[in-house]
Amino acid sequence: MKKIVSQILPLAYGAYYNLLVPFAPQKTAHKAFELFCTVRGGRVKPQQADYLDMARDTLIQVADHHIQTYRWPGEGPTVLLVHGWESNAFRWRNLISKLREAKFNVIAFDAPAHGHSTGKLLHVPLYTQVLQHIIKTCAPQYVVAHSVGGMTLLYNDYKYQNPEIEKMVTVAAPSEFHEIMSHYQKLLRFNNKVYGALDTYIKNKFGFTIQEFSTSKFAKTNTKKGFLLHDRKDAITPCHASEQVHKNWKDSTFMAAEGQGHSMHQDEINDRIIEFLNA
């Protein structure tokens, strides 16, 4: 029954937007965008709580949210970890173990509407605002980011170019916003009028169109040392996303994995990240 509902509900939203858009395009776009940004998972699960509670650090207030941070102290350089969609800081537990063995000072946080942080919605500009606050507060030399966290990290560098950051790692990160929005359109089956209204809404709200938001384009100005990892058969974000970013990121290295999936928690992946940070 749940599967049937999960298949029908997106189509119902799409049909509603198709009916509404001729009469109220801005209202339609607002509703469609909020649905797109609504977070339904990623809160701390019981089996994750003990691990995260031991590392709880400052609760930061930024962008009308309370953001939970975590710290695993070390005497080496500071590494900041940025998780992806419907996840939380727990997703880094395997990498954190290796970072601690290598004596790094490790900081992580839960994005708005994720983990122990407040909120119901998340989008890249909001995530970027929170990330920038934490970068300025914690001054990390290195940042490692997964999935949408990687997209956020690259947008953050394009927007702020924080000189304190020396190296950046993205893992299974998307690149082109129009690919994500095209998938959203296909999932809900809303028409091009709704898509156009969404494009106008996003332009007015954030200052860029759907087509203009591209981390492969943003990477052209990136002067950091970069390491991009992606599984060739990633079913969530296409591998060509990291390949496109790599082509435009002058000082970057790209590694294509096989059979690691989208999460890429494996020792092989984490060992390569440690090697890159230590190089």
Stockholm file with secondary structure:
# STOCKHOLM 1.0

chainA/1-279         MKKIVSQILPLAYGAYYNLLVPFAPQKTAHKAFELFCTVRGGRVKPQQADYLDMARDTLIQVADHHIQTYRWPGEGPTVLLVHGWESNAFRWRNLISKLREAKFNVIAFDAPAHGHSTGKLLHVPLYTQVLQHIIKTCAPQYVVAHSVGGMTLLYNDYKYQNPEIEKMVTVAAPSEFHEIMSHYQKLLRFNNKVYGALDTYIKNKFGFTIQEFSTSKFAKTNTKKGFLLHDRKDAITPCHASEQVHKNWKDSTFMAAEGQGHSMHQDEINDRIIEFLNA
#=GR chainA/1-279 SS CHHHHHHHHHHHHHHHHHHHTTTCHHHHHHHHHHHHHBCCSCBCCHHHHHHHHTTEEEEEEETTEEEEEEEECCSSCEEEEECCTTCCGGGGHHHHHHHHHTTCEEEEECCTTSBTSCCSBCCHHHHHHHHHHHHHHHCCSEEEEETHHHHHHHHHHHHHCCTTCCEEEEESCCCBHHHHHHHHHHHHTCCHHHHHHHHHHHHHHHSSCTTTCBHHHHGGGCCSEEEEEEETTCSSSCTHHHHHHHHHCTTEEEEEESSCTTTCCSHHHHHHHHHHHHC
#=GC SS_cons         CHHHHHHHHHHHHHHHHHHHTTTCHHHHHHHHHHHHHBCCSCBCCHHHHHHHHTTEEEEEEETTEEEEEEEECCSSCEEEEECCTTCCGGGGHHHHHHHHHTTCEEEEECCTTSBTSCCSBCCHHHHHHHHHHHHHHHCCSEEEEETHHHHHHHHHHHHHCCTTCCEEEEESCCCBHHHHHHHHHHHHTCCHHHHHHHHHHHHHHHSSCTTTCBHHHHGGGCCSEEEEEEETTCSSSCTHHHHHHHHHCTTEEEEEESSCTTTCCSHHHHHHHHHHHHC
//
